[in-house]
Amino acid sequence: MADSKTKKRCSFCGRSENEVGFLITGMNGYICDSCATQAYEITQEALGEGKKSTGATKLNLKELPKPVEIKKFLDQYVIGQDDAKRFLSVSVYNHYKRLLQKDSGDDVEIEKSNIIMVGSTGTGKTLLARTIAKLLHVPFTFVDATVLTEAGYVGEDIESILTRLLQVADYNVPEAEQGIVFIDEIDKIARKGDNPSITRDVSGEGVQQGLLKLLEGSVVNVPPQGGRKHPDQKMIPVNTKNILFICGGAFDGIEKKIAQRLNTHVVGYTASQKTATVDKNNMMQYIAPQDLKSFGLIPEIIGRLPVLTYLNPLDRDALRAILTEPKNSIIKQYIKLFEMDGIKLTFEDDVFEYIVDKAVEYKLGARGLRSIVETIMMDVMFEIPSENKKEYKVTLDYAKMQLEKANMARLQTA
């Protein structure tokens, strides 16, 4: 009995020192290791809640980058696409200005201008968005539209877009309410056909209808952990009025819709008048909202994406620049990989020209460059780390031999 009285016990949970890892001694009591851990977690949670309720970050217009500065930053990573960069830079800057607008009593309220970027695969839509995210002073998140379905069906609910934004903002709702969302692959939720079918188009038109309230600006109840909503779950109300939406999509085959619109002739005297020559190699530059409608986007969603911009297909010069010039270029990435093994990697200039020629042939945009470089470098990356060499030079003959050896037919587009 005397022994149990003299035993040290945790003042919080009452367990003896034999039942715990160790006891920390205080002035008038003890605390065990598990109680100390729990106390730390409770403290962190309480401090976190306090941090979340502090409100949105204060922006200062003088410190924010101007459109020209934003474009210069994008130029370091993305080659060409000046029109898209201008649209994006102005939209982001105007987004800041809209957040900072004060009530001046003249009833003029700046509304948001959501953007839709159209461009074939590998032209830099996603790269533009990822690059601009590095520069922003507001929360920014990426969402892929391909996983979204109408509420009640297998897949992700549309509200999961805002769940991602909340997670980026550390669940600080006022901070998330001034963020920017990039919805990629928006063309994949196009209407599957013009006729209203018997079955519901749950991953196409159904998603577009669900996106309307988000794009327009309304209070949406968001499940904090994402997933499906259920009645007992605590919801977080998020106002999307000040959230800027940037949408991007390849819209594969929309060139045919543009060509059909441009080829409408008027019979009579006007038919003989001189018409502007159409560049058939780059039909995307003539894109208009009615082309998006004929592709399968509903008119309501096109109206909520007022800024329409396009990305030019990459020509030979652009592909050559992409290979070596950007800060994060493909060749620089491979040089860095070899540097980690203590090997200095160099290329003959003719190799770059050969890679670009092949990329133009396969019509895969900038992603095709990586496929070709990966095929050329695979054997080198396998063998060189074991050979204790200090430098390696990739020659044109070696590059040709590797590409011919590989089954390059799989890279070619139909």
DOMARNU-156977 format. One record per residue: x, z, y of N, C-alpha, C in turn. Coordinates in steps of 0.05 Angstrom, whole numbers, plus 5000, padded with zeros to 4 digits. Last residue first. Example, Ala and Ser with C-alpha at 12.3 -4.5 7.8 and 13.67 -1.06 7.14 Angstrom:
# DOMARNU-156977
525751424955527351434979525851575001
526451564886524651564910526451564934
# end
This chain:
# DOMARNU-156977
495132885195493732655184493032465206
501733085212498833105215497532855204
507133335173505833105187502833155189
509033725142508933775171507233565185
509333525092507333735096507033795126
513533175092510833055093508733265099
518333395084517333395112514533285114
521333745042518933575040517533575066
528433685053525933835053523533645051
532133285058532033435033529333585031
531633125109531032925088530633075062
533333585136530533485139529733295117
538633615119536733835113533833745115
540833145140540933185111538833405103
540233215195538832995182538633045152
543633665202540833685209539133465195
548633435187547533665172544533685176
549233055227549032965199547833185182
549533375273547333195270546933115241
551534065259552033785266549533615261
552434705281550434535267550934245277
557735145269556734925287554834745270
559435825271558335605255557135395274
564136375264562536185280561635955261
566036725227565636825254564136635272
564136875159565036685180564436795207
562737145112564637265131565737065152
558736995078561236845077563336945097
553737205080555437295058558237175059
551136945123551637235125553537345103
550636385103552736475122553236775123
546136295068548836305058550836435077
541236315097541436435070544336485062
542036035143541336315145541536465119
542935535120545135665135544535965137
537935405099540235435081542535585094
534835395148534235575126536635625108
535335045191537035285191536735455165
531634635184534434575186536234815181
526834925184527534765160530534705161
526935135236526935315213527835175188
526434675266528934835268529135025244
521234515250523534345245526134505245
518034945268517934865240520434705232
519134945323519935175307520035095277
516734455338519534495342520634715324
511334545329512734365311515734385314
509934845373510134985347511534805326
509434485414511834655413512134805387
506333935378506934085402509334265399
505733615335504933895331505534065356
507233065322505033135340503933415337
511332835294509432995279507033095295
514332575334513232415311511032565297
516032985365514232785377512832635355
519433225328517133375338515033185351
523432835323521732905300519233055309
525632855374524532605364522632655341
527533385375525333305393524033055383
531633355338529433545333527033455350
535032985364533932915337531433095331
536633275408535133025412533632945386
539433695383537033755399535233495403
543633405361541733555343539133605358
546733235403545133035389543033165370
549533695417547333605434545533405420
550834155363551533905377549033815394
550634865371549334615362550634375377
553135505346553035285366551735035354
553636195338552335955329552235745352
557936675317557236515340556136245331
556237275283556936985280556136845306
554537795275557237755285558137465283
549337855262551237845239554137805248
547237795311546838055298548538085273
548037265322549637465336549537735322
543837025294546537005283548437205296
539537155329539437235301542237235288
541236905376541037195375541037295347
540636375361543336465368543436775367
535036375354536836335330539636425336
533436435407532536635387534336615362
535435985432536536245440535736465419
532035605408534935605402536235865409
527035745431527435755402530335775395
527236175491527135915477527835945447
526136555530525636625502525536365485
527236305578528736555572528436625542
527535585567526235835574527836075566
531235145546531335255574529935525578
530934925494533335075502533035235529
525934705481527734775459530034965469
523434565528522434805514524434895493
526134085539526534315556525734575542
524033755499526933795501527534045518
518633765513519433885487522433935487
518833495562517833775561518833905536
520532985546522233145564521433445563
516132815513518832855501520533035519
510233205531511732955527514533025517
504733575512507533585517508933315511
498633495548500033475523503033455529
496833975599497733705592498933705564
491134375601494034365597494834085587
486134495652487034375627490134395626
480634915675483234795678484234685651
475235155709475934995686478634855691
471735685730474335555734475135415709
466835925712466835715733469435565737
463736125665466636075665467035855686
458336145667459736395671462736375670
456935625653456435725681457835985687
458035645600459735465617459335555646
453935965581456736065580458635905597
449435645590449635905603452536015603
450135185558450435165587450735435601
454435305500451735305513452035305543
458834835471458535085486455835075500
459534335447458034545432457834815446
460933865471462633965448461134175433
457433815512457133625490458833705466
459634225544456934245534456534055510
464634015556464534265541461734305529
462933585587464333535562464333775544
460833825632458933695614460233625587
465434015660463734205646461834075626
470833555644468833655662466933845646
477333245641475233425629473433535651
481432905650478832835662476633015653
485833085622485833135651483133065664
485132915570484433195576484333245606
487232425560484432435568483632715577
492532145559492032415567489132435578
492531625544494331805529493832095536
489431345579488231395553490031585536
487931395642490331435626489331525598
484230895674484131145658486631155641
483730655740484830625713484930895699
477630605775480130745772481130705743
474929945785474630225777477430345773
472429455828474829575816474229875809
466129155808467929295827470229425813
462828975769465128815775467128945795
458629335769460429325745462929175751
455629255813457529475814459529465791
452128845798454328785816456429005815
450729015729450028905755452528865771
450629625693450229335692449429235720
455530105688453130035701452929735701
458130445630458230235650455530185663
461530975606458830895613458930695636
466531185594466030905587463130815593
466731715605468131535623467431245618
463831925561462831965588464031765607
467231785518464431685519463231705547
471832075532471931775532469131655533
469932595524470832515551470732205553
469132575469466832635487467432545515
474332495451472232285446469832325464
476832965467477632715480475532495475
475233355433473733335458474433075473
478333435389476333225387474733185413
479134115396480133875382477933675379
479734565432477534365434478434095421
483234985439484334725435482234505438
482335495490481635365465482735085464
481236105525482935875519482035755493
479036495581478536385554480336145550
479137095613480636835612480236735584
475437525653475637405627477037135629
476138135687476537845688476937745660
471538635703473538545682473638245683
467738825737470338765749472438685728
463238895703462938745728465638655739
462639175657464438945656464438785682
462839855645461739655663463639415665
461540205586463640065602462239855619
460140815553459040595570461240475587
461440955488462740965514461540745531
457641345440458441085453459741135480
457841665379458041705408459141445420
453141525326455841495338455741535369
448341515302449441785308452141765323
447040965294445541125313446841385321
452940535296450740665281449540885299
456539915299455140135313453240265294
462639745266459739725269458639965284
468939715302467339705278464339685285
471540205349470939935341469139935316
471840725366473740645346473340355336
467640755405470440815412472540715392
463040235418463840445398466840495402
460140165482462340085464462940305444
455039895519455740125503457740045481
455839595582455739555553456639815539
453239385640454139625627453739585597
455738735662453538925656454739165643
457438115673457938375685455538555681
458237615648456737635673457337895688
460937715601462137535621460837575648
457238045572459938135578461137975602
452737725567452537975583455338085590
454837295535453737255562453737505578
456337395483458437415503457237395532
451737295453452637565456454737605478
451736735455449536885468450237175473
456336645425456236555453454036705468
454736835375456836975389456836895419
450836445362450136735364452136895379
453635975358451936015381451136305385
457536225312457736025333456036095357
456436575273459136585283459636385305
451036475261451836745269454636765280
446236095266449036035270450436285280
441236165215442336245241445336185242
437935615183439635855182440835915209
435535155204433835365192435435625191
438234935268438034935239436235165229
437034535320436834815313436234835283
442034025328439334095319439234395312
447433995341445433995362442634085353
451934465308450434215310448334225332
454934915319455734745296454234475297
457435115382455135055366455834865344
463835455381462035245390459635215371
467735805369464935915368463035715380
472435555375471635595347468835725346
473835545428472535305418471435345389
476736005437473936005445472335765434
481936185424480336025405477436025411
482136815459483336575449481436435429
480837145516479437075491480636805481
483737645550484237365543482937315516
481638065603481438005574481937715570
483838575647483538285642483538235612
480739145682482739005665482138705663
477639525704478939335722481039165708
475939855664473839705679475039515700
480240155648479439925631477439735646
480140555687482440375685481640115670
475340825676475640685702478040485702
476740995621474640805626474840665654
481941075582481341145610479340925620
483840955532481041055535480441165562
488540685542488740965532486041105536
488040155551487940335575487940625567
488039965499490339895516490440085541
482940155485485340255471487840205487
479739845518479740135521482240255508
480639345496481439395524481539695529
478339405445481239345448482239415476
473039485461474439705447477439665449
471638995480472039205500473339445487
471338715432473138615453473738845473
467338955405470039035396472138925416
462538745420463438975435466339055428
461538365381462638265406463738495423
463738595315461838575337463138485363
466838215263467038405285464838365305
463638155198465538065219465538275241
457038055176459838115169461737995189
451938235226453138065205456038135199
450338545268448838565243449938395220
451538095322451138375313449438375287
455437515305453137635318452637915306
462637575303460037475293457837615308
469637405310467137525321464637405308
474237175295473237395278470637505287
475436785333474736695306473536915289
477236975381474336935379473536855350
481637485391481337235377478337195371
484237765450482137775429481937495417
488838175485488237915472486037955451
488738525548488538515519487938235510
491138945599490838675590490638665559
490539365657490539335628489839045620
494839175713492239265702492239225672
499138925732498939205739496239325730
503038425696500538545708500738845713
507138185671507438215700505138385711
506038105618508438265625508538345654
501737755619501238035612503638215619
504037265625502837385649502237685644
505437165572507537195592506437335617
500537115545502437325537504537375558
498536665573497136925574499037155567
502236265558501736335587500436605590
501636275503504136365514503836425544
496536065496496936345489499536445501
497735535516495435695527496035995521
501635145501502435385515500135555527
500934725466501534655494502134905511
499234795413502034795419502834725447
493434375413495034585401497934565408
490834185479491234145450493234355439
486634565523489134415517489634395488
483434915573483134725551485734585548
481235535596483535355595483235175570
476835835641477035715614479335505614
475936445677477336185673476936095644
471536765725472736745698473836465694
471637035782471636755773473136745746
467437545812469737455795469337165787
465637585882465037585853467337475838
465837985938467337775923466637805893
460638055982461838175958463237955942
458338206044459837996029461338136006
455938576077454538496052455938266037
458638796117457638526122456238406097
461039286108458439286120457239006126
465539316079465839276108463239266123
468039626027465439566038465539556068
474039296005472639526016469939446027
477439065948475639005970474239265979
480739115904481539265929479539225952
478738775866478839065860479339235885
479638295892476938375888476738675881
485138275890483838295917480938395913
486038205835487038445849485538495875
483637705830482537935815483438195827
486937395860484237435870482837675855
491237395824491537505851488837575863
488937125780489937405776490237535804
487736625803485636795792486437085789
492836435818490836485839488636675828
495136385767496436555787494336635809
491836015742492136275730493236475751
492435555774489735675770489935965761
498035475767496835525794494135665791
498435385712499735615724498635685751
495534905708494535145694495835395706
499034565737496234605745495134865733
503934585709503734695736500834745745
506234485657503534595660503134725688
513234655648511134485657508434625661
514835185604515634935616513234765624
515135875611513435655603514235405618
518836245632518136255603516736005594
519536165686521836245670521336225640
514536055706516335825703518835905686
512336555713511436395690513336165685
514936685761515436855737514636695712
512736305795515636305790516336465765
507336485795508036225783511036205777
507936975822506836975794507636715780
509536785872511436955856510536965826
504936515888507536365885509436515868
501136945891500836725871503436565867
504837575896503137365907503037125887
504738215865505937945867503937745878
503638815905502838635883504038355887
504639105950506639125928506038925906
500339005982502938925992505038925970
495939235954496138945956498938845965
496239725907497039675935497639375937
491840105866493339855871493939835900
491540675826491140565853493040325857
488440675763490840665778490340545806
482241065755483840815754486340835770
482041745729480941505743482941275741
483042205700484142185727483141945742
481442275649479342305669480442275697
486042245619484142025617482142035640
488542735628489842485638487842255639
485043075602485443105631486542855643
485942895551483242865562483342885592
491343045545490542765544487842715556
490943595546492343465568491643165569
488043655498486843755523488243615547
491643445461489043325464487743405491
495943795468496343515473493643375478
493544275451494544255478494843955486
492544165397490244225415491044185444
497744095379495943865378493543905397
499744615386501044395401499044155402
496544895351496344965380497544735396
498344675303495544635312495244685341
503544885303503044595303500244525313
502445425301503945325324503545015326
500045465252498445525275499845415301
504445335219502145155219500345215243
508145755230508845475237506345295238
504946345259506246195237506645905246
506546865304505046615300506546455278
505647565321507047345308505247095307
506248075374505147945350506847715340
508248225423506348405409505148285384
512247835434512448115445510748305428
513447465372512947485401513247775410
516647065323516047335333515647325364
514146615278515546635304514646905316
515146535208513646665230515346665255
514645985161516146185176514346305198
510845805122513645705122515445915136
506746305088507246095108510146015107
506346725053504446505050504846275069
509847115068510346985042508546735039
507747325115510147145118510847005091
500447265111503047405111505347215111
495347045156496847015131499547165134
492347065203492447305187494047285161
492046685243490646635218490646865198
494446975288492246785291490646745265
498647305275496547425292494147235295
501247325211500747155234498347275249
504847925192502647735189502247575215
509648285155508948145180506747935174
508648895120508848605120508048485146
507349425123509749345137510149045137
502749435091502549505120504949405135
504549315041502849125054502549175083
507549785029508949525032507249315046
503850175024505650195047507049925052
501750004975500050005000501750005025
# end
